[in-house]
Amino acid sequence: MRTDADALVVGAGPAGSAVAILLAKAGWHVVLAEQHAFPRRKVCGECIAAGNLLLLDELGVGPAFCSMAGPEIRQIGWMSSDTTIVADAPACEDGPYRFGRALGRERLDGLLLDRARAVGVDVRQPAKVRAVRCVSADYECNIEPLEGRSEEALRTPVIIDARGSWEPSAAWAAAASDENGRAPHHDSDLLAFKANFRGSQLAAGYLPVIALNGGYGGMIIAEDGRMTLAVCVRRDALRGIRKLHRGTSAGAAVQALLQRSCGGVREALEGAKLDGAWISAGPLRPGIRVDGRDGRFRVGNAAGEAHPLIGEGISMALQSAALLARALGQHPARQWEAGALADIQRRYASAWRTAFAPRLRFAALFAHIAMRPSLARIAGALMTRWPPLLEEAARWSSKSRAAVVRLSMTPETP
């Protein structure tokens, strides 16, 4: 079977579903391919900053999100081996929503994908995109369903990559793999873990950063009183942890380390029950990949990824989707002059860097402080003496700003 579409979006996480929704509302015929069946759990901190809630309203899922999500995040904190700090979270400076909230990815992804279907997005799930080829000004590819339907040929002028950073493109995988086709391991690789708990002692509306030797993490109460604990650990640190906890899973070993080395986590988990298994992903790939030299547009973690320490992953996913959709949606589908897509790609990449590169730099700095005990002790002492520093750090990570969707995307002058 052959299908023509105005755009193919690969990946139905927040970024992929959001850009598909906005392009469909602009009159585009969008095919959205997702290889996993929903609902599915994802390694994710699950926080959405207040400035993004207005964007969820624009996407058509705002009221449903607010009816499901956990309490407003009104306090932030810092937890290390011997320090626990609590400070007020900065309120969003513009828009009707003042504080962020958290919702499990299995709920959020389902909300957005259902909305995409409702506005006319043509969803292929579960299905993989295979054999992408350039033909004239278009791409031709095969969409292979993982159950049920027969393979489908699709032709489109626009491909939008919205996959996670641990699902690299074929070109990246070929460049980064060894002679056996395997991605090389590095001691500095960051591996991500997540678990949910019921009956935790963590205060509702409190979001602490956890500093570890060789890692960092965070905790939050999301929907239905369920606590999410998300942690990133360097590969070399994880190797040492597992030697101390032989015979247990990696997730259980990480939990044991957290409870042994951080009093705040130990208190939060007192009497709590694990809700489902620990899940993991990685290695994460912090950095910028937005330039699109292969002609494909990228949103979410496919475009660039901050260290998860600042909890901006979902925010950047939604905002980058909106930024790209604004740029593409200025044109009726397929009605552009030669070179227009390349010009949009350049301007989108420039706007993306303006919006998000400062967050990546701040996240990297904050992450390296949290992962090094000597620096974490200094940071903890400073924040203990001057608690407003923690509130300022939240501002630097864009927690108090509205979603970045108004950046100028006007054509560049020669």
C-alpha positions as CSV (number, residue, x, y, z in Angstrom):
1,M,0.0,0.0,0.0
2,R,1.3,3.5,-0.9
3,T,0.5,6.6,1.2
4,D,1.4,10.3,0.6
5,A,1.7,12.6,3.6
6,D,2.7,16.2,4.2
7,A,4.9,15.1,7.1
8,L,6.0,11.9,8.9
9,V,6.7,12.2,12.6
10,V,8.8,9.3,14.1
11,G,8.1,8.9,17.8
12,A,5.0,9.6,19.8
13,G,6.4,10.9,23.0
14,P,5.4,14.5,24.1
15,A,7.5,16.1,21.3
16,G,6.3,13.9,18.5
17,S,2.6,14.0,19.4
18,A,2.7,17.7,20.1
19,V,4.3,18.6,16.7
20,A,1.8,16.3,15.0
21,I,-1.2,17.9,16.7
22,L,-0.1,21.4,15.8
23,L,0.7,20.6,12.2
24,A,-2.6,18.7,11.8
25,K,-4.5,21.8,13.2
26,A,-2.7,23.9,10.6
27,G,-4.2,21.6,7.9
28,W,-1.3,19.2,7.2
29,H,-1.8,15.5,6.6
30,V,0.5,14.0,9.2
31,V,1.5,10.4,9.7
32,L,2.8,9.6,13.2
33,A,4.8,6.3,13.7
34,E,5.5,4.9,17.2
35,Q,7.2,1.6,17.7
36,H,5.9,0.9,21.2
37,A,2.4,0.0,22.3
38,F,0.8,2.4,24.9
39,P,0.5,2.7,27.8
40,R,4.2,2.3,28.5
41,R,6.4,3.5,31.4
42,K,9.4,5.7,30.5
43,V,12.5,6.7,32.5
44,C,11.5,10.3,33.1
45,G,11.2,12.7,36.0
46,E,7.7,13.5,34.9
47,C,7.7,17.2,35.9
48,I,6.2,19.8,33.7
49,A,7.0,23.4,34.5
50,A,4.2,25.9,34.9
51,G,5.1,27.8,31.7
52,N,4.2,24.7,29.6
53,L,0.6,24.3,31.0
54,L,-0.7,27.0,28.6
55,L,0.9,25.1,25.8
56,L,-1.0,22.0,26.9
57,D,-4.2,24.0,26.7
58,E,-3.3,24.9,23.1
59,L,-2.7,21.3,22.3
60,G,-6.2,20.5,23.7
61,V,-5.2,18.4,26.7
62,G,-4.8,21.0,29.4
63,P,-8.0,20.3,31.4
64,A,-7.4,16.6,31.3
65,F,-3.8,17.0,32.4
66,C,-4.9,19.2,35.3
67,S,-7.5,16.7,36.4
68,M,-4.9,13.9,36.6
69,A,-1.7,15.5,37.6
70,G,-0.1,15.6,41.1
71,P,-0.2,18.7,43.3
72,E,1.4,22.0,42.4
73,I,5.2,22.0,42.9
74,R,5.6,24.8,45.4
75,Q,8.8,23.7,47.1
76,I,12.2,22.7,45.8
77,G,15.1,21.2,47.7
78,W,18.6,19.8,47.8
79,M,19.5,16.4,49.3
80,S,23.0,15.1,49.8
81,S,24.7,12.7,52.3
82,D,24.4,15.1,55.2
83,T,22.3,18.0,54.0
84,T,18.6,18.5,53.3
85,I,17.5,22.0,52.2
86,V,13.9,23.2,51.4
87,A,13.1,26.4,49.6
88,D,10.1,28.0,48.0
89,A,9.7,27.3,44.3
90,P,9.7,30.4,42.1
91,A,6.3,31.1,40.6
92,C,5.9,31.5,36.9
93,E,6.2,35.1,35.9
94,D,3.7,35.2,33.2
95,G,0.6,33.2,32.1
96,P,-2.3,31.9,34.3
97,Y,-0.4,29.0,35.8
98,R,2.0,29.7,38.7
99,F,3.5,26.3,39.5
100,G,4.4,23.1,37.7
101,R,3.0,19.7,38.2
102,A,3.9,16.0,37.5
103,L,2.1,13.3,35.6
104,G,3.4,9.8,34.8
105,R,4.5,9.3,31.2
106,E,2.1,6.5,30.6
107,R,-0.7,9.0,31.3
108,L,0.7,12.0,29.5
109,D,1.8,10.2,26.4
110,G,-1.7,8.6,26.1
111,L,-3.4,11.9,26.5
112,L,-1.4,13.5,23.7
113,L,-1.7,10.6,21.4
114,D,-5.4,10.4,21.8
115,R,-5.6,14.1,21.0
116,A,-3.5,13.6,17.9
117,R,-5.9,11.0,16.7
118,A,-8.8,13.3,17.4
119,V,-7.5,16.1,15.3
120,G,-6.8,13.8,12.3
121,V,-3.3,12.6,12.7
122,D,-2.8,9.3,11.0
123,V,-1.2,7.1,13.7
124,R,0.8,3.9,13.0
125,Q,1.4,2.0,16.2
126,P,3.3,-0.1,16.9
127,A,5.3,0.3,13.8
128,K,8.9,1.0,12.7
129,V,10.1,3.3,9.9
130,R,12.5,1.5,7.6
131,A,14.7,2.2,4.6
132,V,14.4,6.0,4.2
133,R,15.4,7.1,0.8
134,C,15.6,10.6,-0.9
135,V,13.6,10.7,-4.2
136,S,13.6,14.1,-5.9
137,A,12.4,16.6,-3.3
138,D,10.7,13.9,-1.2
139,Y,11.6,11.0,1.1
140,E,10.3,7.5,0.5
141,C,10.3,5.0,3.3
142,N,8.6,1.8,4.5
143,I,6.5,1.6,7.6
144,E,6.6,-1.8,9.1
145,P,3.8,-2.6,11.5
146,L,4.9,-4.8,14.4
147,E,1.5,-6.5,14.5
148,G,-1.5,-6.8,12.3
149,R,-1.3,-4.7,9.1
150,S,0.9,-5.2,6.1
151,E,4.0,-3.1,5.3
152,E,3.2,0.3,3.9
153,A,5.2,2.6,1.5
154,L,5.1,6.3,2.4
155,R,6.2,9.4,0.5
156,T,6.6,12.8,2.2
157,P,8.7,16.0,1.9
158,V,9.1,16.4,5.7
159,I,10.5,13.9,8.2
160,I,10.5,14.9,11.9
161,D,12.6,12.8,14.2
162,A,11.1,12.8,17.7
163,R,12.8,9.7,19.2
164,G,14.6,9.5,22.5
165,S,18.4,10.0,22.8
166,W,19.0,6.3,23.4
167,E,17.2,5.4,20.1
168,P,19.8,7.1,17.7
169,S,19.3,7.4,14.0
170,A,20.9,4.8,11.8
171,A,23.5,7.4,10.6
172,W,24.6,8.2,14.2
173,A,24.6,4.5,15.2
174,A,26.9,3.6,12.2
175,A,29.3,6.4,13.1
176,A,29.4,5.6,16.8
177,S,29.5,1.8,16.7
178,D,32.6,-0.5,16.7
179,E,33.4,-3.1,14.0
180,N,30.8,-5.4,15.5
181,G,28.0,-2.8,15.2
182,R,27.9,-2.2,19.0
183,A,27.9,1.2,20.5
184,P,31.0,1.6,22.6
185,H,30.8,1.9,26.4
186,H,32.4,4.7,28.3
187,D,32.9,5.1,32.1
188,S,31.3,8.5,31.8
189,D,28.1,7.2,30.2
190,L,25.0,8.2,32.2
191,L,22.5,5.4,32.8
192,A,19.0,6.4,33.9
193,F,16.8,4.5,36.4
194,K,13.3,5.1,37.6
195,A,10.9,3.6,40.1
196,N,7.5,4.5,41.5
197,F,6.5,4.1,45.2
198,R,3.2,4.1,47.1
199,G,3.0,5.3,50.7
200,S,6.1,7.5,50.7
201,Q,6.9,10.1,53.3
202,L,7.8,12.8,50.7
203,A,5.9,16.0,51.2
204,A,3.3,16.7,48.4
205,G,4.5,19.5,46.1
206,Y,8.2,19.1,47.1
207,L,10.8,18.5,44.4
208,P,14.3,17.9,45.8
209,V,17.5,17.4,43.8
210,I,19.6,14.4,45.0
211,A,23.4,14.7,44.9
212,L,25.3,11.4,44.7
213,N,28.9,10.3,44.3
214,G,28.9,9.7,40.5
215,G,25.2,10.5,40.0
216,Y,22.2,12.6,40.7
217,G,18.4,12.3,40.9
218,G,15.1,13.7,42.0
219,M,11.8,12.8,43.6
220,I,8.2,14.1,43.2
221,I,4.6,13.2,44.0
222,A,2.7,12.7,40.7
223,E,-0.8,11.5,40.2
224,D,-2.8,9.5,42.8
225,G,-0.2,10.1,45.5
226,R,2.4,8.0,43.6
227,M,6.0,9.0,44.1
228,T,8.5,9.0,41.2
229,L,12.2,8.5,42.0
230,A,14.4,9.1,39.0
231,V,18.2,8.7,39.1
232,C,21.1,9.0,36.7
233,V,24.4,7.2,37.5
234,R,27.7,7.1,35.7
235,R,28.6,3.7,34.3
236,D,31.8,3.4,36.5
237,A,29.8,4.4,39.6
238,L,27.2,1.8,38.8
239,R,29.8,-0.9,38.4
240,G,31.1,-0.1,41.9
241,I,27.5,-0.2,43.4
242,R,26.8,-3.6,41.9
243,K,29.9,-5.1,43.4
244,L,28.6,-4.1,46.8
245,H,25.2,-5.6,46.0
246,R,25.9,-8.8,44.1
247,G,22.8,-10.9,43.2
248,T,20.4,-7.9,43.0
249,S,19.2,-6.0,40.0
250,A,20.8,-2.8,39.0
251,G,17.7,-0.8,40.1
252,A,17.7,-2.5,43.5
253,A,21.4,-1.7,43.9
254,V,20.8,1.9,43.1
255,Q,17.9,2.1,45.6
256,A,20.2,0.6,48.3
257,L,22.9,3.2,47.6
258,L,20.3,6.0,47.8
259,Q,18.9,4.8,51.1
260,R,22.4,4.2,52.6
261,S,24.0,7.5,51.4
262,C,21.2,10.1,51.6
263,G,19.2,10.7,54.7
264,G,16.5,12.5,52.8
265,V,15.8,9.6,50.5
266,R,15.9,7.2,53.4
267,E,13.2,9.2,55.2
268,A,11.1,9.6,52.1
269,L,11.1,5.8,51.4
270,E,10.4,4.8,55.0
271,G,7.4,2.4,54.9
272,A,7.0,3.0,51.1
273,K,6.2,0.1,48.8
274,L,7.7,-0.3,45.3
275,D,4.9,0.1,42.7
276,G,6.1,-2.0,39.7
277,A,9.7,-2.8,38.8
278,W,12.6,-0.5,38.5
279,I,13.1,0.5,34.8
280,S,16.3,1.8,33.1
281,A,17.5,3.4,29.9
282,G,20.6,4.8,28.4
283,P,23.2,5.9,28.0
284,L,21.8,9.4,27.9
285,R,23.2,11.7,25.3
286,P,23.2,15.3,26.6
287,G,24.1,17.8,23.9
288,I,22.8,19.6,20.8
289,R,21.8,17.7,17.6
290,V,19.4,20.2,16.0
291,D,21.3,21.2,12.9
292,G,19.7,18.6,10.6
293,R,22.4,18.2,8.0
294,D,20.6,15.2,6.7
295,G,17.5,17.3,6.0
296,R,15.4,15.9,8.8
297,F,13.9,18.1,11.4
298,R,14.4,17.1,15.1
299,V,12.4,17.9,18.2
300,G,12.7,16.8,21.8
301,N,15.7,14.7,22.8
302,A,16.4,14.0,19.2
303,A,17.2,17.7,18.8
304,G,19.1,18.2,22.0
305,E,19.1,17.0,25.6
306,A,19.9,18.7,28.9
307,H,21.1,16.8,31.9
308,P,17.9,15.6,33.5
309,L,18.9,17.1,36.8
310,I,17.0,20.3,36.1
311,G,13.8,18.5,35.1
312,E,13.4,20.3,31.8
313,G,13.1,17.3,29.4
314,I,9.4,17.3,28.9
315,S,9.3,21.1,28.8
316,M,12.0,21.2,26.1
317,A,10.2,18.5,24.2
318,L,6.9,20.4,24.1
319,Q,8.5,23.8,23.4
320,S,10.7,22.5,20.6
321,A,7.7,20.9,19.0
322,A,5.8,24.2,19.2
323,L,8.7,26.1,17.8
324,L,9.0,23.8,14.8
325,A,5.3,23.6,14.2
326,R,5.1,27.4,14.1
327,A,7.9,27.5,11.5
328,L,6.5,24.8,9.2
329,G,2.8,25.8,9.8
330,Q,3.4,29.3,8.3
331,H,3.3,27.6,5.0
332,P,0.3,25.6,3.6
333,A,1.4,22.0,3.2
334,R,3.6,21.4,0.2
335,Q,3.2,25.1,-1.0
336,W,6.7,26.4,-0.7
337,E,9.4,27.6,-3.0
338,A,12.6,25.7,-3.7
339,G,15.0,25.9,-0.8
340,A,12.2,27.0,1.7
341,L,12.6,23.8,3.8
342,A,16.4,24.3,4.1
343,D,15.8,27.9,5.1
344,I,13.2,26.8,7.8
345,Q,15.7,24.3,9.0
346,R,18.4,26.9,9.5
347,R,16.1,29.4,11.2
348,Y,14.6,26.6,13.4
349,A,18.1,25.5,14.5
350,S,19.1,29.1,15.3
351,A,15.9,29.7,17.3
352,W,16.3,26.3,19.1
353,R,19.8,27.2,20.2
354,T,18.7,30.7,21.4
355,A,15.9,29.1,23.5
356,F,17.6,26.0,24.9
357,A,21.4,26.2,24.8
358,P,21.6,28.2,28.0
359,R,19.6,25.5,29.8
360,L,21.9,22.8,28.5
361,R,25.0,24.7,29.8
362,F,23.4,25.4,33.2
363,A,22.2,21.7,33.5
364,A,25.7,20.4,32.7
365,L,27.3,22.7,35.4
366,F,24.7,21.8,38.0
367,A,25.0,18.0,37.2
368,H,28.8,18.0,37.6
369,I,28.5,19.8,40.9
370,A,25.9,17.2,42.1
371,M,28.0,14.2,41.0
372,R,31.2,15.3,42.8
373,P,31.1,15.0,46.6
374,S,33.6,17.8,47.2
375,L,31.6,20.3,45.0
376,A,28.3,19.0,46.4
377,R,29.5,19.8,49.9
378,I,30.4,23.3,49.0
379,A,27.1,23.8,47.1
380,G,25.2,22.4,50.1
381,A,27.0,24.7,52.5
382,L,26.3,27.8,50.4
383,M,22.6,26.9,50.0
384,T,22.3,26.2,53.7
385,R,23.6,29.7,54.4
386,W,21.7,31.4,51.6
387,P,18.6,29.4,50.7
388,P,17.5,31.9,48.0
389,L,20.4,30.4,45.9
390,L,18.3,27.3,45.3
391,E,15.3,29.5,44.2
392,E,17.7,31.4,41.8
393,A,19.0,28.1,40.4
394,A,15.4,27.1,39.6
395,R,15.0,30.4,37.7
396,W,18.2,29.9,35.8
397,S,16.8,26.6,34.6
398,S,13.7,28.4,33.2
399,K,11.2,27.1,35.8
400,S,9.6,30.6,36.1
401,R,9.3,31.4,32.4
402,A,6.5,30.9,30.0
403,A,6.9,28.3,27.2
404,V,9.2,29.5,24.4
405,V,6.9,29.6,21.5
406,R,7.0,33.2,20.4
407,L,10.5,33.4,19.1
408,S,10.8,35.2,15.7
409,M,10.8,32.8,12.8
410,T,10.7,35.4,10.1
411,P,12.8,34.8,7.0
412,E,16.4,35.9,7.3
413,T,17.4,38.9,5.2
414,P,20.2,38.4,2.7
